[in-house]
């Protein structure tokens, strides 16, 4: 993979620089980007703004990556935008040593669709890193950094500091930076970048944060300290402390964008409405009952730790069976070690990605952690889910309220399961 912004920049120039037609909120980080982007989108729409949202990867259709006013673009609009962009992309490819990437093209499609709609604001998630990501042509006035951990080390480096340097590249001159709580190794490069370009920074735990959270039916109720004041009785229909953190970051980003601060607070009731309408498919998403089947896209140790904590806190499973498929370049051992205390049985399988770790290799790792009696291999996802349900119901004499199945390990794993279970 060759990181080179010149190709996407040239394509956008040929399109008339659609990314300059609207202001943007730009997000990077290791975990929580998509959930945070979706919350920002929901809040902005609650305040009456027309929004464009660009996130990745998708679960079912590429159109999910490009949302207008919270909904994936229609097939007709997607096709029309592609017809506009494709000939110019071919022209760029003929003149370049390396062709535009798939992500370059979807980025151009998103920016063009947003300009054509038109939108009042774009909420844009990076694809990988930040400084050299295709989306880093925005020069966004608000830059958001969710928690940074080790992921994509083959591209970004194997130190938190290196990864933070790459991600802080989305911070441009005069921007307002909203950052989640970070380790010292991650915080230092972010603050150095802010000083370098004269950006203003607001940090979770300093200028904003979660004051209180309580588990509620279908989600949680939060009291949030925002940049402009306290927002209480905020219901968020998502599970886990990490989603409360994402909510605090999202609120601060929207406050910064709308000009709220020490002398001005956003309307609390509108904030409540925005959060109540938020969703995040594939993040502890319940798709079946009796037994409960949850889908979660955790794909690195940091994300899995958050998922396990949420499971223990918010789901009283007496028996939990976990279906796991991960990509070959991920830290499977660490993720399985985190699952071990909460999983009674594990089914190892393969998702549809060509980069998926073979289930036999995954089972070798799992056997060291769970023992041979607590694992099973299933060649395909339908078989894995069917087997997991059977194992979950084993020994249950009456009622399935305390029985659960979790499908996790990769966004691709969740997408495969979602197609099967949401029919």
C-alpha positions in Angstrom: 0.0 0.0 0.0 1.4 3.4 -1.1 0.3 6.4 1.0 0.2 9.4 -1.3 -2.2 12.3 -1.0 -1.3 13.7 -4.4 -3.6 11.3 -6.3 -6.7 12.0 -4.2 -5.9 15.7 -4.2 -5.6 15.7 -8.0 -8.9 13.8 -8.4 -10.7 16.3 -6.0 -9.2 19.2 -7.9 -10.7 17.8 -11.2 -14.0 17.5 -9.4 -13.9 21.2 -8.3 -12.7 20.6 -4.7 -16.1 19.4 -3.3 -14.6 19.0 0.2 -14.4 22.8 0.3 -18.1 23.2 -0.1 -18.9 22.6 3.6 -17.2 22.6 7.0 -16.1 19.3 8.5 -15.5 17.4 11.7 -12.6 15.0 11.2 -12.2 11.9 13.4 -9.2 9.6 14.0 -8.2 7.2 16.8 -7.9 3.5 17.3 -11.2 2.6 18.8 -14.6 4.3 18.9 -14.3 6.3 15.7 -17.5 5.1 14.0 -19.7 5.1 17.1 -18.5 8.6 17.9 -19.1 9.8 14.4 -22.6 8.4 14.4 -23.3 10.2 17.7 -21.9 13.5 16.3 -24.1 13.0 13.3 -27.2 12.4 15.4 -26.6 15.4 17.6 -26.0 17.7 14.6 -29.2 16.5 13.0 -31.1 17.2 16.2 -30.0 20.8 15.9 -31.5 21.0 12.5 -28.4 20.6 10.3 -28.2 18.5 7.1 -25.3 16.1 7.6 -23.0 14.0 5.5 -21.2 11.1 7.3 -18.3 9.1 5.9 -17.2 6.0 7.9 -15.6 2.7 7.2 -15.7 -0.3 6.9 -19.3 -1.1 6.0 -21.3 -4.1 7.3 -23.6 -4.9 4.4 -23.3 -2.4 1.5 -20.7 0.1 0.5 -23.4 2.8 0.5 -23.4 2.6 4.3 -20.0 4.5 4.2 -21.7 7.5 2.7 -24.7 8.7 4.7 -26.9 11.8 4.1 -29.0 12.9 7.1 -28.2 9.7 8.9 -29.2 7.3 6.1 -27.0 5.5 3.5 -27.1 7.2 0.1 -29.6 5.7 -2.3 -28.5 3.3 -5.0 -29.5 6.0 -7.6 -27.4 8.7 -6.0 -24.5 6.4 -5.5 -24.5 5.4 -9.1 -24.9 8.9 -10.4 -22.0 10.1 -8.2 -19.9 7.2 -9.4 -20.6 8.1 -13.1 -19.4 11.6 -12.3 -16.2 10.5 -10.5 -15.1 7.4 -12.5 -14.0 9.1 -15.7 -11.9 11.6 -13.8 -10.4 8.8 -11.7 -9.4 7.0 -14.8 -7.6 10.1 -16.0 -5.7 10.4 -12.8 -4.7 6.7 -12.9 -3.4 7.1 -16.5 -1.1 9.9 -15.3 0.1 8.3 -12.0 2.7 5.6 -11.2 0.2 4.1 -8.7 -3.6 3.8 -9.3 -6.1 5.3 -6.9 -7.0 3.0 -4.1 -10.5 1.7 -3.3 -10.5 4.0 -0.3 -9.4 7.0 -2.4 -12.3 6.4 -4.7 -15.0 6.0 -1.9 -13.6 9.1 -0.3 -14.0 11.1 -3.5 -17.5 9.7 -3.9 -18.4 10.8 -0.4 -17.1 14.3 -0.7 -18.8 14.8 -4.1 -22.1 13.4 -2.8 -22.0 15.8 0.2 -21.4 18.8 -2.0 -24.1 17.8 -4.4 -26.7 17.2 -1.6 -25.7 19.8 -0.3 -24.9 19.2 3.4 -24.3 21.8 6.1 -21.5 19.8 7.7 -19.6 16.6 7.0 -18.5 14.1 9.7 -15.6 12.2 8.3 -13.7 9.3 9.8 -10.2 8.5 8.7 -9.5 5.2 7.1 -6.0 4.5 8.5 -3.8 6.7 10.6 -4.3 10.4 9.8 -1.5 12.4 8.3 -1.3 10.4 5.1 -5.0 9.2 5.0 -7.0 10.1 1.9 -9.4 12.1 4.1 -6.7 14.4 5.2 -7.4 16.9 2.5 -10.2 18.5 4.6 -8.3 20.9 6.9 -11.2 20.5 9.3 -11.9 23.1 11.9 -12.7 20.5 14.5 -10.5 17.4 14.8 -11.5 14.6 17.1 -9.1 11.9 18.5 -10.6 8.9 20.2 -8.5 6.6 22.4 -5.2 5.5 20.7 -3.8 2.0 21.1 -1.8 -0.5 19.1 -3.4 -1.4 15.8 -2.3 -1.4 12.1 1.3 -1.5 13.4 2.6 -2.7 10.0 1.6 0.7 8.6 1.8 3.1 11.6 4.6 1.7 13.7 4.7 -0.5 16.7 4.9 2.2 19.4 1.9 4.2 20.7 3.9 7.4 20.2 4.5 6.6 16.5 0.8 5.9 16.0 -0.2 9.1 17.8 2.2 11.1 15.6 0.4 9.7 12.5 -3.0 10.3 13.9 -2.3 13.9 15.1 -1.6 14.7 11.4 -5.3 15.6 11.0 -4.8 18.6 13.3 -4.4 21.7 11.1 -3.7 25.3 11.8 -6.2 27.0 14.0 -8.3 23.9 14.6 -10.1 22.9 17.8 -9.0 19.5 18.9 -11.3 17.3 21.0 -9.3 14.4 22.4 -10.4 11.4 24.6 -8.3 10.5 27.6 -5.0 9.2 26.3 -1.9 7.5 27.7 1.1 9.8 28.2 2.8 8.3 25.1 -0.2 9.2 23.0 -0.9 12.6 24.6 2.5 14.0 24.1 2.6 14.0 20.2 -1.0 15.3 20.1 -0.1 18.3 22.3 3.1 18.9 20.4 1.1 19.0 17.2 -1.4 21.5 18.7 1.4 23.8 19.7 3.1 23.5 16.3 0.0 24.6 14.3 -1.7 26.8 16.9 -4.6 24.5 17.6 -6.9 24.8 20.7 -7.2 21.5 22.6 -10.0 20.2 24.9 -9.2 17.0 26.8 -11.5 14.4 28.4 -11.0 14.6 32.1 -10.1 18.3 31.9 -12.5 20.4 29.9 -15.2 17.7 29.5 -16.1 14.2 30.5 -18.5 11.7 32.0 -19.7 12.8 35.5 -22.0 9.9 36.1 -23.4 6.9 34.3 -26.0 4.3 35.2 -27.0 1.2 33.4 -30.6 1.4 32.0 -32.9 -0.8 30.0 -31.5 -0.7 26.4 -28.5 1.4 27.2 -27.4 3.9 29.9 -28.2 7.2 31.4 -25.4 9.8 31.6 -24.5 13.1 33.2 -22.0 14.8 30.9 -19.7 17.7 31.6 -19.5 19.5 28.3 -17.5 22.5 27.2 -20.5 24.7 27.9 -22.0 23.2 31.1 -23.5 20.1 32.5 -26.0 17.9 30.5 -28.0 15.6 32.8 -30.4 12.7 32.2 -29.0 11.9 28.8 -30.1 8.5 27.6 -27.8 6.8 25.2 -29.1 3.5 23.7 -25.7 1.9 23.6 -23.9 -0.3 26.0 -20.6 0.0 27.9 -18.5 2.6 29.6 -16.6 3.1 26.4 -19.8 4.3 24.7 -20.3 6.8 27.5 -16.7 8.1 26.8 -17.6 8.3 23.1 -20.7 10.3 24.0 -18.7 12.8 26.0 -16.3 13.2 23.1 -19.1 13.5 20.6 -20.9 16.2 22.7 -17.7 18.2 23.0 -17.1 18.0 19.3 -20.6 19.3 18.5 -20.2 22.1 21.1 -17.0 23.2 19.5 -18.5 23.1 16.0 -21.6 25.1 17.1 -19.6 27.6 19.2 -20.7 26.5 22.7 -18.2 27.1 25.5 -17.8 28.7 28.8 -20.4 31.4 28.1 -22.9 29.4 26.1 -24.4 25.9 26.6 -26.3 24.0 24.0 -30.0 23.3 24.6 -30.1 20.3 26.9 -33.3 18.9 25.6 -32.1 18.9 22.0 -28.9 17.2 23.2 -31.0 14.5 24.8 -33.0 14.0 21.7 -29.9 13.7 19.6 -28.3 11.0 21.8 -31.6 9.1 22.2 -31.7 8.7 18.4 -28.1 7.5 18.1 -27.2 3.9 17.0 -24.1 1.9 16.3 -24.7 -1.3 14.4 -22.3 -4.1 15.2 -21.3 -2.7 18.6 -22.8 -5.0 21.2 -25.8 -5.1 18.9 -28.6 -7.5 20.0 -30.0 -9.3 16.9 -31.8 -12.3 18.5 -33.4 -13.3 21.7 -33.8 -16.7 23.5 -30.9 -17.1 23.4 -29.6 -13.6 23.2 -27.2 -13.2 20.3 -24.9 -10.1 20.4 -22.6 -8.9 17.6 -19.5 -6.9 18.5 -16.8 -5.7 16.1 -14.0 -5.6 18.6 -10.8 -6.4 16.6 -7.9 -5.5 18.9 -7.1 -6.0 22.6 -8.2 -2.4 23.6 -11.6 -2.9 21.9 -12.0 -6.4 23.3 -11.2 -5.2 26.9 -14.0 -2.6 26.6 -16.4 -5.2 25.3 -15.7 -7.7 28.0 -16.1 -5.0 30.7 -19.5 -4.1 29.2 -20.6 -7.7 29.1 -19.8 -8.3 32.8 -21.4 -5.0 33.8 -24.6 -5.0 31.7 -25.5 -8.6 30.7 -26.1 -11.1 33.4 -25.3 -14.2 31.4 -25.2 -17.5 33.3 -23.7 -19.1 30.3 -22.0 -17.4 27.3 -20.7 -19.0 24.2 -18.5 -16.9 21.9 -18.0 -17.2 18.1 -14.6 -15.8 17.1 -13.0 -15.1 13.8 -10.1 -12.6 13.4 -7.9 -11.3 10.7 -4.5 -12.9 10.4 -2.6 -9.7 11.3 -4.4 -9.2 14.6 -3.4 -10.0 18.2 -5.6 -13.1 18.5 -4.0 -14.4 21.7 -4.5 -11.2 23.6 -8.2 -11.0 22.5 -8.8 -14.6 23.5 -7.1 -14.1 26.9 -9.5 -11.2 27.5 -12.5 -13.4 26.6 -11.5 -16.3 28.7 -13.0 -15.1 32.1 -16.4 -14.5 30.5 -16.7 -17.2 27.9 -17.9 -20.7 28.9 -17.2 -22.1 25.4 -15.6 -20.8 22.2 -16.4 -21.7 18.6 -13.5 -20.7 16.2 -14.4 -20.1 12.6 -13.4 -18.2 9.5 -15.1 -15.0 8.2 -15.4 -14.1 4.5 -12.2 -11.9 4.4 -9.3 -13.4 2.4 -7.2 -12.1 5.3 -9.0 -14.2 7.9 -6.9 -16.4 10.2 -7.5 -20.1 9.4 -9.7 -21.5 12.2 -7.2 -24.3 12.8 -4.5 -21.8 13.6 -6.9 -19.8 15.8 -7.9 -23.0 17.6 -4.2 -23.7 18.3 -3.9 -20.4 20.1 -7.3 -20.8 21.8 -6.5 -24.3 23.1 -3.6 -22.9 25.1 -5.9 -20.4 26.8 -9.2 -22.3 27.2 -8.1 -25.9 27.1 -9.3 -28.4 24.4 -12.6 -29.1 26.2 -13.9 -25.5 25.8 -13.2 -25.0 22.1 -14.6 -26.2 18.8 -13.8 -25.5 15.2 -16.5 -24.7 12.6 -15.5 -24.3 9.0 -18.2 -21.7 8.1 -20.1 -19.0 9.9 -23.6 -20.5 9.7 -22.2 -23.7 11.2 -20.4 -21.7 13.9 -23.5 -19.8 15.0 -25.7 -22.9 15.0 -23.1 -24.8 17.1 -22.8 -21.8 19.5 -26.6 -21.8 20.1 -26.5 -25.5 20.8 -23.7 -25.2 23.3 -25.3 -22.2 24.9 -28.5 -24.1 25.5 -26.7 -27.2 26.9 -27.8 -28.0 30.4 -30.4 -25.3 30.5 -33.6 -26.8 32.0 -36.0 -23.9 31.9 -35.8 -20.5 30.3 -33.0 -18.9 28.2 -32.9 -15.5 29.9 -29.4 -16.1 31.3 -27.9 -17.6 28.1 -26.1 -15.7 25.4 -24.0 -16.0 22.3 -21.5 -13.3 21.3 -20.1 -13.1 17.7 -16.9 -11.0 17.7 -13.3 -10.6 16.6 -13.6 -8.5 13.4 -16.0 -6.1 11.7 -16.0 -8.6 8.8 -17.1 -11.3 11.3 -20.0 -9.2 12.5 -21.0 -8.3 8.9 -21.1 -12.0 8.0 -23.2 -12.9 11.1 -25.4 -9.9 10.6 -26.3 -10.9 7.1 -27.3 -14.4 8.4 -29.2 -13.2 11.5 -31.0 -10.1 10.3 -32.8 -11.8 7.4 
